[in-house]
Amino acid sequence: MKLPILPSNEVERLNVLKDYSILDTLPEKDFDDITKIASEICQTPISLVSLIDEKRQWFKSSFGLNTRETPREVSFCAHAIITPEESFIIPDATKDERFFDNPLTTGAPYVIFYAGIPLVNSDGFPFGTLCVIDSKPKNLTEEQVIALKALANQVMSQLELRKKALNLQQIRNTLEKKNEELVLAKSNLEEALKAKSIFLSMMSHEIRTPLHAILGNIQLLLEESPRPDQEQPLKVLKFTGETLLSILNDILDFSKIEAGKVDLEEIQLDIHNLIENIITINLQKAQERGNVITAMIDPGIKPDLLGDPTRLVQIINNLVSNAVKFTQNGEIAIKAILIENSAGFNTVSFQISDTGIGIEKEALSRIFEEFSQASNKTTRKFGGTGLGLTITKKLLSLFKSDLRVTSELGTGSIFSFDLTFKKGIKKAPKAEPEAPKDFTGFKVLAVDDNEINLKLISHNLTKKGIIVSKFISPIDALESAKSEKYDLLLLDLQMPEMSGFELCAEIRKFSPDIPIIATSADNTRETSEEVVRAGMNDSLPKPHTDKDLLRVLSKYLVKTSVS
């Protein structure tokens, strides 16, 4: 008996065979059908799909033979794969020097006749054979050999299809695993964002509450006609507090944008008025720095466009206040130019330029990065969070626009962007209930567990002629609301004894129509939505300006409400 030699590419052949993941798998009907047909065509009792690995021949299908494998050294198929391009036919093994004393010839299953067609993949690697076996000498006709080759091709096709199916399943399993990981990551991200939102809400409340007290008391002192030597330090304190509030607002705005919690409105806006208001907001600071602010608004821009005035003001104001901050004894120019006027839309190009310190070319790429300014020196000299331009750019991306900048160090900067607005139908303004010039005689209940906040709101209401009933305890406030007639209720949201939400729910049981205003240092969208769901009419931020307070009073204390 001659032992079979190894193919020259044996190591690669074995690796490729393993890639098919076919060895030691269960019987499959597709392969069993082929061996049965091969046996019928060739008129042999045995037909096999035989695969050769390191030490054995293993049968994926064995028609007429109960065993599933035999040692490689006695395998006829191991000889067949040495010449993969040829059929391997042994008419009578007893007369062949390679097999006459082979244990498979001299003993069961008595392989006397053998015909094997090598199973070769598209890269030329032979894995084994489709073979037919008989226990007596035999030969095949030319037609039988052709049919056996065709069936061998079918075996190889089945192996390829099976491999592709396994690969697809592996890809599917990988995708499912990745999807599960993504779902988990999304869940973890949502939990993290929720925790971040709760943390920011809590920190906002914790910072705004004392800040409200500080700014409110400073304002009280300024209203008391302080001496000149007292007035300047008070103004410095007020400016510092307002700067801190601005920084806090920047951080909260940035967090809301990052969390995707900014909704854009589409209401009527007047670009002329918006820019005039922005100039008014920045005028005092500009004059203090020796600057002038000019505006050029295209007369073709009509006051009937639809957009988000709040966010547009925020975008332009960020750029104007930046220009004021970085310009000394210079000019800040605001331009709004109509660049496209179609049937239903207007596209306006906005440009804010200054004659300030300018920006180095190397720094232009990083000025839009979070918490970044042109240089550390800029931060030390001018202050700020480094979030203003980041917020502006991110807000513009919500409008599907972008912020452009050109700048020259020592000469100034130009920031520009384009926005497209829908044209609206100009409507007559709704008749609003007449707001009184003063609020004398109105009765307001105010409840807040912070005595300083309560003192401030009471002072601001009293100086407007309003009769104020103030309460530290929400329980006492509830009893008073039951027994007294009020025109307006101001409820702090975060009180330990009973929250403003809980207090509102109790009051609504017996007084469904009275205006209830939430006062809160937590000015997030979630809180605003919860305020509405709880049945409150509006909210007043902490800290708030006199303008904020007047807006609420004018809206809800109308003449028809006077007792």
C-alpha positions as CSV (number, residue, x, y, z in Angstrom):
1,M,0.0,0.0,0.0
2,K,1.3,3.4,-0.9
3,L,0.5,6.3,1.4
4,P,-1.0,9.4,-0.3
5,I,1.4,12.4,-0.7
6,L,0.3,15.8,0.5
7,P,-0.7,18.5,-2.0
8,S,1.9,21.3,-2.5
9,N,-0.6,23.8,-1.1
10,E,-1.7,21.7,1.8
11,V,-1.5,24.4,4.6
12,E,-3.5,26.9,2.5
13,R,-5.9,24.1,1.4
14,L,-6.7,23.2,5.0
15,N,-7.3,26.8,6.0
16,V,-9.6,27.4,3.1
17,L,-11.5,24.2,3.9
18,K,-12.0,25.3,7.5
19,D,-13.4,28.6,6.3
20,Y,-16.4,26.7,4.8
21,S,-17.3,25.5,8.4
22,I,-18.6,22.2,6.9
23,L,-16.6,19.6,8.8
24,D,-18.4,17.6,11.5
25,T,-21.8,19.1,10.6
26,L,-25.0,17.2,10.6
27,P,-26.3,15.4,7.4
28,E,-28.1,17.7,4.9
29,K,-30.7,16.6,2.4
30,D,-29.2,18.5,-0.5
31,F,-26.0,16.5,-0.2
32,D,-27.8,13.2,0.5
33,D,-29.9,13.6,-2.6
34,I,-26.7,14.0,-4.7
35,T,-25.0,10.9,-3.4
36,K,-28.2,8.9,-3.9
37,I,-28.5,10.1,-7.6
38,A,-24.8,9.4,-8.1
39,S,-25.2,5.8,-6.9
40,E,-28.3,5.3,-9.2
41,I,-26.5,6.7,-12.3
42,C,-23.3,4.7,-11.7
43,Q,-25.1,1.6,-10.5
44,T,-22.9,1.3,-7.3
45,P,-24.0,0.4,-3.8
46,I,-22.0,3.2,-2.2
47,S,-21.6,6.9,-3.0
48,L,-19.8,9.5,-0.8
49,V,-19.2,13.2,-0.4
50,S,-15.7,12.9,1.1
51,L,-13.7,15.8,2.6
52,I,-10.0,15.5,3.5
53,D,-8.6,17.3,6.6
54,E,-5.3,16.8,8.4
55,K,-5.8,13.2,9.5
56,R,-9.0,11.8,8.1
57,Q,-11.5,11.7,5.3
58,W,-14.9,12.8,6.7
59,F,-18.1,12.1,4.9
60,K,-20.6,14.9,4.6
61,S,-22.9,12.4,2.9
62,S,-22.6,8.6,2.9
63,F,-25.1,6.7,0.8
64,G,-24.8,2.9,1.4
65,L,-22.1,3.2,4.2
66,N,-22.8,3.6,7.9
67,T,-19.4,5.1,9.0
68,R,-18.8,8.9,8.9
69,E,-15.0,8.9,8.6
70,T,-11.8,6.8,8.0
71,P,-8.1,7.6,8.5
72,R,-6.5,9.7,5.8
73,E,-3.6,7.3,5.1
74,V,-6.0,4.6,3.8
75,S,-8.2,7.0,1.9
76,F,-8.6,6.6,-1.9
77,C,-9.8,10.3,-1.9
78,A,-6.5,11.5,-0.5
79,H,-4.9,10.2,-3.7
80,A,-7.6,11.8,-5.9
81,I,-7.0,15.3,-4.7
82,I,-3.3,15.2,-5.8
83,T,-4.5,15.6,-9.4
84,P,-7.6,17.9,-8.9
85,E,-8.0,18.5,-12.6
86,E,-8.5,14.8,-13.4
87,S,-11.0,12.1,-12.6
88,F,-9.6,9.4,-10.3
89,I,-10.9,5.9,-11.4
90,I,-9.6,2.5,-10.1
91,P,-11.4,-0.3,-12.0
92,D,-10.0,-3.1,-9.8
93,A,-8.1,-2.1,-6.6
94,T,-6.7,-5.7,-6.1
95,K,-4.6,-5.2,-9.3
96,D,-3.4,-1.7,-8.3
97,E,-0.1,-1.6,-6.4
98,R,-1.3,1.5,-4.5
99,F,-4.4,-0.3,-3.0
100,F,-4.2,-4.1,-3.3
101,D,-3.3,-4.4,0.3
102,N,-5.3,-1.4,1.6
103,P,-7.4,-2.4,4.6
104,L,-10.4,-0.9,2.9
105,T,-9.8,-3.2,0.0
106,T,-9.0,-6.4,1.9
107,G,-11.7,-5.8,4.5
108,A,-15.1,-4.0,4.8
109,P,-16.4,-2.2,2.9
110,Y,-14.3,-4.0,0.3
111,V,-13.4,-1.1,-2.0
112,I,-12.6,-2.9,-5.3
113,F,-14.0,-0.3,-7.7
114,Y,-13.5,3.4,-7.0
115,A,-14.3,6.5,-9.1
116,G,-13.8,10.0,-7.6
117,I,-14.3,13.4,-9.0
118,P,-12.3,16.1,-7.0
119,L,-14.3,18.8,-5.4
120,V,-12.4,22.0,-6.3
121,N,-13.3,25.6,-5.4
122,S,-13.0,28.6,-7.6
123,D,-9.5,29.3,-6.3
124,G,-8.3,25.8,-7.3
125,F,-8.2,24.2,-3.8
126,P,-9.3,20.5,-3.7
127,F,-11.3,19.7,-0.6
128,G,-12.2,16.0,-1.3
129,T,-14.3,14.1,-3.8
130,L,-17.7,12.9,-4.9
131,C,-17.0,9.2,-5.3
132,V,-18.8,6.0,-6.1
133,I,-17.7,2.6,-4.8
134,D,-18.4,-1.1,-5.5
135,S,-17.2,-4.3,-4.0
136,K,-16.5,-5.8,-7.4
137,P,-14.4,-4.7,-10.4
138,K,-16.2,-2.2,-12.6
139,N,-15.9,0.6,-15.1
140,L,-18.0,3.7,-16.0
141,T,-19.3,4.7,-19.3
142,E,-18.3,8.1,-20.7
143,E,-21.9,9.3,-20.0
144,Q,-21.7,8.1,-16.4
145,V,-18.4,10.0,-15.9
146,I,-19.9,13.2,-17.4
147,A,-22.9,12.8,-15.1
148,L,-20.7,12.2,-12.0
149,K,-18.7,15.4,-12.9
150,A,-21.9,17.4,-13.1
151,L,-23.0,16.1,-9.7
152,A,-19.6,17.0,-8.3
153,N,-20.1,20.5,-9.6
154,Q,-23.5,20.6,-7.8
155,V,-21.8,19.5,-4.5
156,M,-19.3,22.4,-4.9
157,S,-22.2,24.8,-5.7
158,Q,-24.0,23.6,-2.5
159,L,-20.8,24.1,-0.5
160,E,-20.4,27.7,-1.9
161,L,-24.1,28.5,-1.2
162,R,-23.8,27.1,2.3
163,K,-20.7,29.2,2.9
164,K,-22.5,32.4,1.7
165,A,-25.5,31.6,3.8
166,L,-23.3,31.1,6.8
167,N,-21.5,34.4,6.1
168,L,-24.8,36.2,5.7
169,Q,-25.9,34.7,9.0
170,Q,-22.7,35.8,10.7
171,I,-23.2,39.3,9.2
172,R,-26.8,39.2,10.5
173,N,-25.7,38.0,13.9
174,T,-23.1,40.7,14.0
175,L,-25.6,43.3,12.9
176,E,-28.1,42.1,15.5
177,K,-25.4,42.3,18.1
178,K,-24.4,45.8,17.0
179,N,-28.0,46.8,17.0
180,E,-28.4,45.5,20.5
181,E,-25.2,47.4,21.5
182,L,-26.6,50.5,19.7
183,V,-29.9,50.2,21.6
184,L,-28.1,49.8,24.8
185,A,-25.8,52.7,24.0
186,K,-28.8,54.8,23.0
187,S,-30.5,53.9,26.3
188,N,-27.3,54.7,28.2
189,L,-27.0,58.0,26.3
190,E,-30.6,58.9,27.0
191,E,-30.1,58.1,30.6
192,A,-26.9,60.2,30.6
193,L,-28.7,63.1,28.9
194,K,-31.6,62.8,31.3
195,A,-29.2,62.8,34.3
196,K,-27.4,65.7,32.7
197,S,-30.6,67.6,32.2
198,I,-31.7,66.9,35.8
199,F,-28.2,68.1,37.0
200,L,-28.3,71.2,34.9
201,S,-31.9,71.9,36.0
202,M,-30.8,71.5,39.6
203,M,-27.7,73.6,39.2
204,S,-29.6,76.2,37.3
205,H,-32.0,76.5,40.3
206,E,-29.2,76.5,42.8
207,I,-27.2,79.2,41.1
208,R,-30.1,81.4,39.9
209,T,-31.8,81.5,43.3
210,P,-29.0,83.3,45.1
211,L,-28.2,85.3,42.0
212,H,-31.8,86.4,41.8
213,A,-31.5,87.6,45.4
214,I,-28.2,89.4,44.7
215,L,-29.4,91.2,41.6
216,G,-32.7,92.0,43.1
217,N,-31.2,93.6,46.2
218,I,-28.7,95.5,44.2
219,Q,-31.5,97.0,42.1
220,L,-33.4,97.9,45.3
221,L,-30.3,99.7,46.6
222,L,-29.9,101.6,43.2
223,E,-33.5,102.7,43.4
224,E,-32.9,104.2,46.8
225,S,-30.8,107.1,45.4
226,P,-27.4,106.0,46.7
227,R,-24.5,108.5,47.2
228,P,-22.1,108.8,44.3
229,D,-19.4,106.8,46.1
230,Q,-22.0,104.0,46.7
231,E,-23.5,104.0,43.2
232,Q,-20.4,103.0,41.3
233,P,-19.6,99.9,43.4
234,L,-23.3,98.9,43.1
235,K,-23.2,99.2,39.3
236,V,-20.0,97.1,39.3
237,L,-21.8,94.4,41.4
238,K,-24.8,94.5,39.1
239,F,-22.6,94.2,36.0
240,T,-20.8,91.2,37.6
241,G,-24.0,89.5,38.5
242,E,-25.4,90.0,35.0
243,T,-22.2,88.7,33.5
244,L,-22.5,85.5,35.7
245,L,-26.2,85.2,34.5
246,S,-25.1,85.5,30.9
247,I,-22.5,82.8,31.3
248,L,-25.0,80.5,33.0
249,N,-27.5,81.1,30.1
250,D,-24.7,80.3,27.6
251,I,-24.0,77.0,29.2
252,L,-27.7,76.0,29.5
253,D,-28.3,77.0,25.9
254,F,-25.4,75.0,24.7
255,S,-26.6,71.9,26.7
256,K,-30.1,72.3,25.2
257,I,-28.8,72.5,21.7
258,E,-26.5,69.5,22.3
259,A,-29.4,67.4,23.6
260,G,-31.6,68.4,20.6
261,K,-34.1,70.1,22.8
262,V,-34.4,73.4,20.8
263,D,-37.6,73.8,18.8
264,L,-37.8,76.5,16.2
265,E,-40.9,78.6,16.0
266,E,-42.5,79.9,12.7
267,I,-44.3,83.1,13.6
268,Q,-44.4,86.6,12.1
269,L,-41.3,88.6,12.6
270,D,-40.1,92.1,11.7
271,I,-36.4,92.2,10.9
272,H,-36.3,96.0,11.1
273,N,-37.7,96.0,14.7
274,L,-35.5,93.1,15.7
275,I,-32.3,94.8,14.7
276,E,-33.4,98.1,16.3
277,N,-34.0,96.3,19.6
278,I,-30.6,94.6,19.3
279,I,-28.9,98.0,18.9
280,T,-30.8,99.3,21.9
281,I,-29.7,96.3,24.0
282,N,-26.0,96.8,23.1
283,L,-25.9,100.6,22.8
284,Q,-24.9,101.5,26.4
285,K,-22.0,99.0,26.5
286,A,-20.9,100.1,23.0
287,Q,-20.9,103.8,24.1
288,E,-18.9,102.9,27.2
289,R,-16.2,101.4,24.9
290,G,-16.3,104.4,22.6
291,N,-18.1,102.5,19.8
292,V,-20.9,103.4,17.4
293,I,-23.4,100.9,16.1
294,T,-24.9,101.4,12.6
295,A,-27.5,99.4,10.7
296,M,-28.3,99.1,7.0
297,I,-31.5,97.2,6.3
298,D,-32.6,96.5,2.7
299,P,-36.0,98.3,2.2
300,G,-37.1,95.3,0.2
301,I,-37.3,93.2,3.5
302,K,-40.9,93.4,4.5
303,P,-42.3,92.9,8.1
304,D,-44.4,89.9,7.2
305,L,-41.8,87.2,7.1
306,L,-42.2,84.0,9.2
307,G,-39.5,82.7,11.4
308,D,-38.2,82.3,14.9
309,P,-37.7,85.9,16.2
310,T,-36.2,84.7,19.6
311,R,-33.5,82.6,18.0
312,L,-32.8,85.2,15.3
313,V,-32.3,87.8,18.0
314,Q,-30.1,85.4,19.9
315,I,-27.9,84.8,16.8
316,I,-27.5,88.4,15.8
317,N,-27.2,89.6,19.4
318,N,-24.4,87.1,20.1
319,L,-22.4,88.5,17.1
320,V,-23.1,92.1,17.9
321,S,-22.2,91.8,21.6
322,N,-19.0,89.9,20.6
323,A,-18.2,92.8,18.2
324,V,-18.8,95.4,20.9
325,K,-16.6,93.4,23.4
326,F,-13.7,93.1,21.0
327,T,-13.8,96.7,19.6
328,Q,-12.6,99.9,21.3
329,N,-13.3,103.3,19.8
330,G,-14.6,101.8,16.6
331,E,-17.6,100.9,14.6
332,I,-20.0,97.9,14.6
333,A,-22.1,97.6,11.4
334,I,-25.2,95.4,11.0
335,K,-26.4,94.8,7.5
336,A,-29.5,92.8,6.3
337,I,-29.6,92.5,2.5
338,L,-32.4,90.8,0.5
339,I,-30.6,88.4,-1.9
340,E,-33.5,86.4,-3.2
341,N,-37.2,87.2,-3.5
342,S,-39.3,84.4,-4.8
343,A,-43.1,83.8,-4.8
344,G,-43.2,82.3,-1.3
345,F,-39.8,82.9,0.2
346,N,-37.2,85.6,1.0
347,T,-33.6,84.9,1.5
348,V,-31.8,87.5,3.6
349,S,-28.0,87.8,4.0
350,F,-27.0,89.1,7.4
351,Q,-23.6,90.7,8.1
352,I,-22.1,91.9,11.3
353,S,-18.7,93.7,10.9
354,D,-16.5,95.5,13.4
355,T,-13.2,97.4,13.4
356,G,-11.9,95.5,16.5
357,I,-8.9,93.5,17.3
358,G,-9.5,90.9,14.5
359,I,-8.5,87.2,14.6
360,E,-5.3,85.5,13.5
361,K,-5.7,83.2,10.5
362,E,-4.4,80.3,12.6
363,A,-7.2,80.8,15.1
364,L,-10.1,81.1,12.6
365,S,-10.5,77.3,12.6
366,R,-11.0,76.9,16.3
367,I,-13.1,79.9,17.3
368,F,-16.3,77.8,16.7
369,E,-15.0,75.1,19.0
370,E,-16.7,74.6,22.4
371,F,-15.3,76.6,25.3
372,S,-12.7,78.1,22.9
373,Q,-11.5,81.6,22.1
374,A,-8.9,82.9,19.7
375,S,-6.3,82.7,22.4
376,N,-5.9,82.3,26.2
377,K,-4.8,86.0,26.3
378,T,-8.2,86.9,24.8
379,T,-10.0,85.0,27.5
380,R,-8.0,86.6,30.2
381,K,-8.6,90.1,28.8
382,F,-12.2,90.0,27.6
383,G,-13.7,87.1,29.6
384,G,-16.6,84.9,28.5
385,T,-17.2,81.2,28.2
386,G,-16.1,80.6,24.6
387,L,-19.6,79.3,23.9
388,G,-21.2,82.3,22.1
389,L,-20.0,81.5,18.6
390,T,-20.4,77.7,19.1
391,I,-24.1,78.3,20.1
392,T,-24.6,80.7,17.2
393,K,-23.2,78.2,14.7
394,K,-25.2,75.4,16.1
395,L,-28.4,77.5,16.1
396,L,-27.8,78.4,12.4
397,S,-27.4,74.7,11.6
398,L,-30.9,74.2,12.9
399,F,-32.0,76.7,10.2
400,K,-29.9,74.8,7.7
401,S,-27.5,77.7,7.4
402,D,-23.9,78.3,8.3
403,L,-21.8,81.0,9.9
404,R,-19.0,82.5,7.7
405,V,-16.1,84.6,9.0
406,T,-13.4,86.7,7.5
407,S,-10.9,88.6,9.7
408,E,-7.6,90.3,9.7
409,L,-5.6,90.8,12.9
410,G,-5.7,94.4,14.0
411,T,-8.3,95.4,11.4
412,G,-11.5,93.7,12.4
413,S,-13.9,90.9,11.6
414,I,-16.9,90.2,9.4
415,F,-19.4,87.4,10.4
416,S,-22.2,86.6,7.9
417,F,-24.9,84.1,7.3
418,D,-28.0,83.6,5.0
419,L,-31.5,82.7,6.2
420,T,-34.5,81.8,4.1
421,F,-37.9,82.9,5.5
422,K,-41.4,82.0,4.4
423,K,-43.6,85.0,3.4
424,G,-46.5,85.3,5.7
425,I,-50.0,86.8,5.3
426,K,-50.1,90.2,7.1
427,K,-52.8,90.0,9.7
428,A,-54.4,92.8,11.7
429,P,-53.1,92.6,15.3
430,K,-55.5,90.9,17.7
431,A,-57.3,93.3,20.1
432,E,-55.7,92.7,23.4
433,P,-57.4,93.5,26.7
434,E,-56.3,96.9,27.8
435,A,-53.5,96.8,30.3
436,P,-53.8,99.4,33.0
437,K,-51.1,102.1,33.3
438,D,-50.9,101.1,37.0
439,F,-52.0,98.1,38.9
440,T,-53.4,99.8,41.9
441,G,-56.0,97.7,43.7
442,F,-55.1,94.3,42.3
443,K,-54.5,91.6,44.9
444,V,-51.7,89.1,44.3
445,L,-50.7,86.1,46.4
446,A,-47.0,85.2,46.3
447,V,-45.5,82.1,47.9
448,D,-41.8,81.3,48.1
449,D,-39.8,79.4,50.7
450,N,-36.9,81.8,50.2
451,E,-37.5,84.9,52.3
452,I,-35.2,87.1,50.2
453,N,-37.0,86.1,47.0
454,L,-40.3,86.8,48.7
455,K,-39.2,90.2,49.9
456,L,-38.0,91.1,46.4
457,I,-41.1,90.1,44.5
458,S,-43.3,91.8,47.2
459,H,-41.3,95.0,46.9
460,N,-41.6,95.0,43.1
461,L,-45.3,94.4,43.2
462,T,-46.0,96.9,46.0
463,K,-44.3,99.7,44.2
464,K,-46.7,99.2,41.3
465,G,-49.7,99.7,43.6
466,I,-50.5,96.0,44.0
467,I,-51.7,94.6,47.3
468,V,-49.5,91.6,48.1
469,S,-50.1,88.7,50.4
470,K,-46.8,86.8,50.9
471,F,-46.3,83.4,52.3
472,I,-43.3,81.3,53.2
473,S,-45.4,78.2,53.7
474,P,-47.4,76.7,50.7
475,I,-49.9,75.3,53.2
476,D,-50.7,78.7,54.6
477,A,-50.9,80.0,51.0
478,L,-53.4,77.3,50.1
479,E,-55.6,78.3,53.1
480,S,-55.4,81.9,52.1
481,A,-56.3,81.1,48.4
482,K,-59.4,79.3,49.7
483,S,-60.6,82.1,51.9
484,E,-59.5,85.3,50.0
485,K,-60.2,86.6,46.5
486,Y,-57.0,87.2,44.5
487,D,-56.5,88.4,41.0
488,L,-53.2,86.5,40.4
489,L,-51.1,83.8,42.2
490,L,-47.3,83.6,42.0
491,L,-46.1,80.1,43.1
492,D,-42.5,79.1,43.5
493,L,-42.1,75.6,42.0
494,Q,-39.5,74.2,44.3
495,M,-40.6,74.3,47.9
496,P,-39.9,71.4,50.4
497,E,-43.3,71.4,52.1
498,M,-45.3,71.3,48.9
499,S,-44.1,71.9,45.4
500,G,-45.7,74.6,43.2
501,F,-47.1,71.9,41.0
502,E,-48.8,70.2,43.9
503,L,-50.1,73.6,45.2
504,C,-51.5,74.4,41.8
505,A,-53.3,71.1,41.6
506,E,-55.0,71.8,45.0
507,I,-55.9,75.4,44.0
508,R,-57.4,74.3,40.7
509,K,-59.9,72.1,42.6
510,F,-61.8,75.2,43.9
511,S,-60.5,78.0,41.6
512,P,-60.1,76.7,38.0
513,D,-59.9,80.1,36.3
514,I,-57.6,82.3,38.4
515,P,-54.3,83.1,36.7
516,I,-51.4,81.1,38.2
517,I,-47.9,82.0,37.4
518,A,-44.9,79.7,38.2
519,T,-41.8,81.4,39.5
520,S,-38.7,79.3,39.0
521,A,-35.0,79.4,38.6
522,D,-35.2,76.3,36.4
523,N,-36.0,77.8,32.9
524,T,-35.6,74.6,30.9
525,R,-38.1,73.5,28.2
526,E,-39.0,70.5,30.2
527,T,-40.0,72.6,33.2
528,S,-42.0,75.0,30.9
529,E,-43.9,72.1,29.4
530,E,-44.6,70.7,32.9
531,V,-45.9,74.1,34.0
532,V,-48.4,74.1,31.2
533,R,-49.4,70.4,31.9
534,A,-49.9,71.3,35.6
535,G,-52.5,73.9,34.7
536,M,-50.5,77.0,35.3
537,N,-51.0,80.0,32.9
538,D,-47.4,81.2,32.5
539,S,-44.0,81.4,34.2
540,L,-41.7,84.1,35.5
541,P,-38.0,83.4,35.5
542,K,-35.6,83.9,38.4
543,P,-33.9,86.2,38.2
544,H,-36.3,88.3,36.2
545,T,-36.2,91.9,34.8
546,D,-38.9,94.5,35.4
547,K,-39.9,93.9,31.8
548,D,-40.5,90.2,32.5
549,L,-42.7,91.2,35.5
550,L,-44.6,93.8,33.5
551,R,-45.3,91.3,30.7
552,V,-47.0,88.9,33.1
553,L,-48.9,91.6,35.0
554,S,-50.1,93.3,31.8
555,K,-51.3,90.0,30.4
556,Y,-53.2,88.7,33.4
557,L,-54.2,91.8,35.4
558,V,-56.7,93.4,33.1
559,K,-59.3,95.9,34.1
560,T,-62.1,93.4,33.8
561,S,-60.4,91.4,36.6
562,V,-60.5,94.1,39.2
563,S,-62.5,93.1,42.2
